[in-house]
Amino acid sequence: MKLLKAVPAVVMLAGGVFASLYAAADDSVFTVMDDPSTAKKPFEVI
C-alpha cells in the first residue's frame, strides 16, 4: 500500500519539474511583451 501512496506524489513532483522547465523555456514571449521599448504607442499613466 505504500507504493500506492507514493505514485501520485512522484507524478506531481515530475509534473512540477516539467512545468517549471516549460515556463523557463517560454520566458522569451513575456520579455518581449513586457518591454516598453517595443511598444508601438506610448504607455498612458492612469
PyMOL Python script that loads the backbone (N, CA, C, O; Angstrom):
from pymol import cmd

cmd.read_pdbstr("""\
ATOM      1  N   MET A   1       0.816  -1.213   0.000  1.00  0.00           N
ATOM      2  CA  MET A   1       0.000   0.000   0.000  1.00  0.00           C
ATOM      3  C   MET A   1       0.852   1.267   0.000  1.00  0.00           C
ATOM      4  O   MET A   1       0.380   2.336  -0.389  1.00  0.00           O
ATOM      5  N   LYS A   2       2.105   1.149   0.435  1.00  0.00           N
ATOM      6  CA  LYS A   2       2.960   2.338   0.414  1.00  0.00           C
ATOM      7  C   LYS A   2       3.227   2.789  -1.018  1.00  0.00           C
ATOM      8  O   LYS A   2       3.328   3.986  -1.291  1.00  0.00           O
ATOM      9  N   LEU A   3       3.340   1.833  -1.923  1.00  0.00           N
ATOM     10  CA  LEU A   3       3.588   2.170  -3.320  1.00  0.00           C
ATOM     11  C   LEU A   3       2.418   2.951  -3.901  1.00  0.00           C
ATOM     12  O   LEU A   3       2.615   3.867  -4.700  1.00  0.00           O
ATOM     13  N   LEU A   4       1.196   2.591  -3.500  1.00  0.00           N
ATOM     14  CA  LEU A   4       0.004   3.264  -3.995  1.00  0.00           C
ATOM     15  C   LEU A   4      -0.035   4.727  -3.558  1.00  0.00           C
ATOM     16  O   LEU A   4      -0.554   5.578  -4.279  1.00  0.00           O
ATOM     17  N   LYS A   5       0.507   5.017  -2.392  1.00  0.00           N
ATOM     18  CA  LYS A   5       0.549   6.402  -1.911  1.00  0.00           C
ATOM     19  C   LYS A   5       1.715   7.173  -2.515  1.00  0.00           C
ATOM     20  O   LYS A   5       1.648   8.397  -2.632  1.00  0.00           O
ATOM     21  N   ALA A   6       2.769   6.489  -2.896  1.00  0.00           N
ATOM     22  CA  ALA A   6       3.964   7.154  -3.414  1.00  0.00           C
ATOM     23  C   ALA A   6       3.819   7.538  -4.886  1.00  0.00           C
ATOM     24  O   ALA A   6       4.444   8.499  -5.335  1.00  0.00           O
ATOM     25  N   VAL A   7       3.012   6.809  -5.634  1.00  0.00           N
ATOM     26  CA  VAL A   7       2.885   7.065  -7.074  1.00  0.00           C
ATOM     27  C   VAL A   7       2.323   8.462  -7.369  1.00  0.00           C
ATOM     28  O   VAL A   7       2.912   9.173  -8.182  1.00  0.00           O
ATOM     29  N   PRO A   8       1.210   8.892  -6.747  1.00  0.00           N
ATOM     30  CA  PRO A   8       0.719  10.251  -7.038  1.00  0.00           C
ATOM     31  C   PRO A   8       1.723  11.336  -6.652  1.00  0.00           C
ATOM     32  O   PRO A   8       1.817  12.355  -7.337  1.00  0.00           O
ATOM     33  N   ALA A   9       2.467  11.135  -5.576  1.00  0.00           N
ATOM     34  CA  ALA A   9       3.466  12.122  -5.166  1.00  0.00           C
ATOM     35  C   ALA A   9       4.574  12.240  -6.208  1.00  0.00           C
ATOM     36  O   ALA A   9       5.028  13.343  -6.512  1.00  0.00           O
ATOM     37  N   VAL A  10       5.006  11.115  -6.750  1.00  0.00           N
ATOM     38  CA  VAL A  10       6.056  11.127  -7.775  1.00  0.00           C
ATOM     39  C   VAL A  10       5.544  11.787  -9.053  1.00  0.00           C
ATOM     40  O   VAL A  10       6.269  12.547  -9.695  1.00  0.00           O
ATOM     41  N   VAL A  11       4.304  11.499  -9.421  1.00  0.00           N
ATOM     42  CA  VAL A  11       3.718  12.098 -10.628  1.00  0.00           C
ATOM     43  C   VAL A  11       3.597  13.614 -10.467  1.00  0.00           C
ATOM     44  O   VAL A  11       3.900  14.363 -11.395  1.00  0.00           O
ATOM     45  N   MET A  12       3.155  14.065  -9.291  1.00  0.00           N
ATOM     46  CA  MET A  12       3.029  15.505  -9.057  1.00  0.00           C
ATOM     47  C   MET A  12       4.392  16.187  -9.063  1.00  0.00           C
ATOM     48  O   MET A  12       4.535  17.292  -9.587  1.00  0.00           O
ATOM     49  N   LEU A  13       5.392  15.532  -8.484  1.00  0.00           N
ATOM     50  CA  LEU A  13       6.737  16.101  -8.454  1.00  0.00           C
ATOM     51  C   LEU A  13       7.307  16.214  -9.869  1.00  0.00           C
ATOM     52  O   LEU A  13       7.886  17.239 -10.228  1.00  0.00           O
ATOM     53  N   ALA A  14       7.144  15.168 -10.663  1.00  0.00           N
ATOM     54  CA  ALA A  14       7.638  15.190 -12.042  1.00  0.00           C
ATOM     55  C   ALA A  14       6.882  16.234 -12.864  1.00  0.00           C
ATOM     56  O   ALA A  14       7.474  16.912 -13.703  1.00  0.00           O
ATOM     57  N   GLY A  15       5.583  16.363 -12.625  1.00  0.00           N
ATOM     58  CA  GLY A  15       4.788  17.367 -13.329  1.00  0.00           C
ATOM     59  C   GLY A  15       5.233  18.774 -12.984  1.00  0.00           C
ATOM     60  O   GLY A  15       5.271  19.643 -13.856  1.00  0.00           O
ATOM     61  N   GLY A  16       5.568  19.011 -11.729  1.00  0.00           N
ATOM     62  CA  GLY A  16       6.049  20.327 -11.314  1.00  0.00           C
ATOM     63  C   GLY A  16       7.381  20.674 -11.953  1.00  0.00           C
ATOM     64  O   GLY A  16       7.597  21.813 -12.367  1.00  0.00           O
ATOM     65  N   VAL A  17       8.268  19.702 -12.035  1.00  0.00           N
ATOM     66  CA  VAL A  17       9.570  19.926 -12.674  1.00  0.00           C
ATOM     67  C   VAL A  17       9.378  20.211 -14.158  1.00  0.00           C
ATOM     68  O   VAL A  17      10.010  21.117 -14.701  1.00  0.00           O
ATOM     69  N   PHE A  18       8.514  19.446 -14.817  1.00  0.00           N
ATOM     70  CA  PHE A  18       8.255  19.653 -16.243  1.00  0.00           C
ATOM     71  C   PHE A  18       7.635  21.024 -16.495  1.00  0.00           C
ATOM     72  O   PHE A  18       8.003  21.709 -17.450  1.00  0.00           O
ATOM     73  N   ALA A  19       6.687  21.426 -15.634  1.00  0.00           N
ATOM     74  CA  ALA A  19       6.029  22.729 -15.798  1.00  0.00           C
ATOM     75  C   ALA A  19       7.028  23.867 -15.611  1.00  0.00           C
ATOM     76  O   ALA A  19       6.968  24.860 -16.337  1.00  0.00           O
ATOM     77  N   SER A  20       7.936  23.744 -14.657  1.00  0.00           N
ATOM     78  CA  SER A  20       8.903  24.813 -14.427  1.00  0.00           C
ATOM     79  C   SER A  20       9.904  24.903 -15.580  1.00  0.00           C
ATOM     80  O   SER A  20      10.321  26.000 -15.952  1.00  0.00           O
ATOM     81  N   LEU A  21      10.289  23.769 -16.140  1.00  0.00           N
ATOM     82  CA  LEU A  21      11.194  23.788 -17.285  1.00  0.00           C
ATOM     83  C   LEU A  21      10.513  24.405 -18.504  1.00  0.00           C
ATOM     84  O   LEU A  21      11.139  25.165 -19.242  1.00  0.00           O
ATOM     85  N   TYR A  22       9.240  24.087 -18.721  1.00  0.00           N
ATOM     86  CA  TYR A  22       8.499  24.646 -19.852  1.00  0.00           C
ATOM     87  C   TYR A  22       8.320  26.152 -19.678  1.00  0.00           C
ATOM     88  O   TYR A  22       8.418  26.908 -20.644  1.00  0.00           O
ATOM     89  N   ALA A  23       8.058  26.585 -18.440  1.00  0.00           N
ATOM     90  CA  ALA A  23       7.886  28.015 -18.175  1.00  0.00           C
ATOM     91  C   ALA A  23       9.197  28.763 -18.403  1.00  0.00           C
ATOM     92  O   ALA A  23       9.187  29.881 -18.917  1.00  0.00           O
ATOM     93  N   ALA A  24      10.315  28.165 -18.031  1.00  0.00           N
ATOM     94  CA  ALA A  24      11.614  28.808 -18.223  1.00  0.00           C
ATOM     95  C   ALA A  24      11.955  28.887 -19.710  1.00  0.00           C
ATOM     96  O   ALA A  24      12.560  29.865 -20.149  1.00  0.00           O
ATOM     97  N   ALA A  25      11.580  27.881 -20.484  1.00  0.00           N
ATOM     98  CA  ALA A  25      11.876  27.877 -21.914  1.00  0.00           C
ATOM     99  C   ALA A  25      10.991  28.870 -22.658  1.00  0.00           C
ATOM    100  O   ALA A  25      11.383  29.385 -23.705  1.00  0.00           O
ATOM    101  N   ASP A  26       9.801  29.145 -22.127  1.00  0.00           N
ATOM    102  CA  ASP A  26       8.837  30.019 -22.795  1.00  0.00           C
ATOM    103  C   ASP A  26       8.936  31.454 -22.290  1.00  0.00           C
ATOM    104  O   ASP A  26       8.031  32.254 -22.529  1.00  0.00           O
ATOM    105  N   ASP A  27      10.016  31.789 -21.600  1.00  0.00           N
ATOM    106  CA  ASP A  27      10.152  33.094 -20.955  1.00  0.00           C
ATOM    107  C   ASP A  27      10.342  34.222 -21.964  1.00  0.00           C
ATOM    108  O   ASP A  27      10.024  35.371 -21.655  1.00  0.00           O
ATOM    109  N   SER A  28      10.851  33.929 -23.162  1.00  0.00           N
ATOM    110  CA  SER A  28      11.139  34.984 -24.132  1.00  0.00           C
ATOM    111  C   SER A  28       9.871  35.678 -24.616  1.00  0.00           C
ATOM    112  O   SER A  28       9.918  36.850 -24.990  1.00  0.00           O
ATOM    113  N   VAL A  29       8.746  34.981 -24.617  1.00  0.00           N
ATOM    114  CA  VAL A  29       7.484  35.580 -25.051  1.00  0.00           C
ATOM    115  C   VAL A  29       7.099  36.718 -24.117  1.00  0.00           C
ATOM    116  O   VAL A  29       6.665  37.777 -24.569  1.00  0.00           O
ATOM    117  N   PHE A  30       7.258  36.499 -22.819  1.00  0.00           N
ATOM    118  CA  PHE A  30       6.845  37.506 -21.853  1.00  0.00           C
ATOM    119  C   PHE A  30       7.804  38.686 -21.815  1.00  0.00           C
ATOM    120  O   PHE A  30       7.379  39.812 -21.555  1.00  0.00           O
ATOM    121  N   THR A  31       9.093  38.454 -22.071  1.00  0.00           N
ATOM    122  CA  THR A  31      10.035  39.570 -22.035  1.00  0.00           C
ATOM    123  C   THR A  31       9.777  40.518 -23.198  1.00  0.00           C
ATOM    124  O   THR A  31       9.950  41.727 -23.047  1.00  0.00           O
ATOM    125  N   VAL A  32       9.370  40.007 -24.342  1.00  0.00           N
ATOM    126  CA  VAL A  32       9.049  40.870 -25.476  1.00  0.00           C
ATOM    127  C   VAL A  32       7.772  41.654 -25.194  1.00  0.00           C
ATOM    128  O   VAL A  32       7.687  42.839 -25.517  1.00  0.00           O
ATOM    129  N   MET A  33       6.781  41.001 -24.595  1.00  0.00           N
ATOM    130  CA  MET A  33       5.512  41.671 -24.324  1.00  0.00           C
ATOM    131  C   MET A  33       5.642  42.733 -23.233  1.00  0.00           C
ATOM    132  O   MET A  33       4.940  43.743 -23.266  1.00  0.00           O
ATOM    133  N   ASP A  34       6.530  42.511 -22.272  1.00  0.00           N
ATOM    134  CA  ASP A  34       6.656  43.426 -21.145  1.00  0.00           C
ATOM    135  C   ASP A  34       7.686  44.529 -21.375  1.00  0.00           C
ATOM    136  O   ASP A  34       7.860  45.395 -20.518  1.00  0.00           O
ATOM    137  N   ASP A  35       8.362  44.509 -22.505  1.00  0.00           N
ATOM    138  CA  ASP A  35       9.393  45.513 -22.766  1.00  0.00           C
ATOM    139  C   ASP A  35       8.746  46.772 -23.345  1.00  0.00           C
ATOM    140  O   ASP A  35       8.226  46.721 -24.460  1.00  0.00           O
ATOM    141  N   PRO A  36       8.760  47.891 -22.634  1.00  0.00           N
ATOM    142  CA  PRO A  36       8.093  49.108 -23.128  1.00  0.00           C
ATOM    143  C   PRO A  36       8.718  49.670 -24.401  1.00  0.00           C
ATOM    144  O   PRO A  36       8.031  50.351 -25.162  1.00  0.00           O
ATOM    145  N   SER A  37      10.003  49.405 -24.657  1.00  0.00           N
ATOM    146  CA  SER A  37      10.654  49.975 -25.834  1.00  0.00           C
ATOM    147  C   SER A  37      10.143  49.355 -27.127  1.00  0.00           C
ATOM    148  O   SER A  37      10.322  49.939 -28.197  1.00  0.00           O
ATOM    149  N   THR A  38       9.509  48.181 -27.054  1.00  0.00           N
ATOM    150  CA  THR A  38       8.983  47.548 -28.262  1.00  0.00           C
ATOM    151  C   THR A  38       7.528  47.932 -28.530  1.00  0.00           C
ATOM    152  O   THR A  38       6.947  47.496 -29.523  1.00  0.00           O
ATOM    153  N   ALA A  39       6.946  48.734 -27.665  1.00  0.00           N
ATOM    154  CA  ALA A  39       5.539  49.114 -27.835  1.00  0.00           C
ATOM    155  C   ALA A  39       5.401  50.101 -28.989  1.00  0.00           C
ATOM    156  O   ALA A  39       6.273  50.944 -29.201  1.00  0.00           O
ATOM    157  N   LYS A  40       4.298  49.995 -29.736  1.00  0.00           N
ATOM    158  CA  LYS A  40       4.078  50.879 -30.881  1.00  0.00           C
ATOM    159  C   LYS A  40       3.554  52.241 -30.449  1.00  0.00           C
ATOM    160  O   LYS A  40       3.868  53.246 -31.086  1.00  0.00           O
ATOM    161  N   LYS A  41       2.769  52.296 -29.391  1.00  0.00           N
ATOM    162  CA  LYS A  41       2.310  53.588 -28.875  1.00  0.00           C
ATOM    163  C   LYS A  41       2.743  53.729 -27.425  1.00  0.00           C
ATOM    164  O   LYS A  41       2.854  52.724 -26.722  1.00  0.00           O
ATOM    165  N   PRO A  42       2.986  54.931 -26.963  1.00  0.00           N
ATOM    166  CA  PRO A  42       3.473  55.105 -25.588  1.00  0.00           C
ATOM    167  C   PRO A  42       2.434  54.705 -24.551  1.00  0.00           C
ATOM    168  O   PRO A  42       1.230  54.790 -24.792  1.00  0.00           O
ATOM    169  N   PHE A  43       2.914  54.273 -23.403  1.00  0.00           N
ATOM    170  CA  PHE A  43       2.007  53.909 -22.322  1.00  0.00           C
ATOM    171  C   PHE A  43       1.423  55.166 -21.689  1.00  0.00           C
ATOM    172  O   PHE A  43       2.119  56.164 -21.499  1.00  0.00           O
ATOM    173  N   GLU A  44       0.145  55.100 -21.371  1.00  0.00           N
ATOM    174  CA  GLU A  44      -0.513  56.229 -20.711  1.00  0.00           C
ATOM    175  C   GLU A  44      -0.580  55.956 -19.218  1.00  0.00           C
ATOM    176  O   GLU A  44      -0.993  54.876 -18.795  1.00  0.00           O
ATOM    177  N   VAL A  45      -0.173  56.935 -18.422  1.00  0.00           N
ATOM    178  CA  VAL A  45      -0.217  56.786 -16.971  1.00  0.00           C
ATOM    179  C   VAL A  45      -1.614  57.129 -16.493  1.00  0.00           C
ATOM    180  O   VAL A  45      -2.149  58.192 -16.806  1.00  0.00           O
ATOM    181  N   ILE A  46      -2.203  56.204 -15.722  1.00  0.00           N
ATOM    182  CA  ILE A  46      -3.578  56.423 -15.251  1.00  0.00           C
ATOM    183  C   ILE A  46      -3.548  57.173 -13.933  1.00  0.00           C
ATOM    184  O   ILE A  46      -4.599  57.461 -13.362  1.00  0.00           O
TER     185      ILE A  46
END
""", "prot")
cmd.dss("prot")
cmd.show_as("cartoon", "prot")
cmd.util.cbc("prot")
cmd.orient("prot")
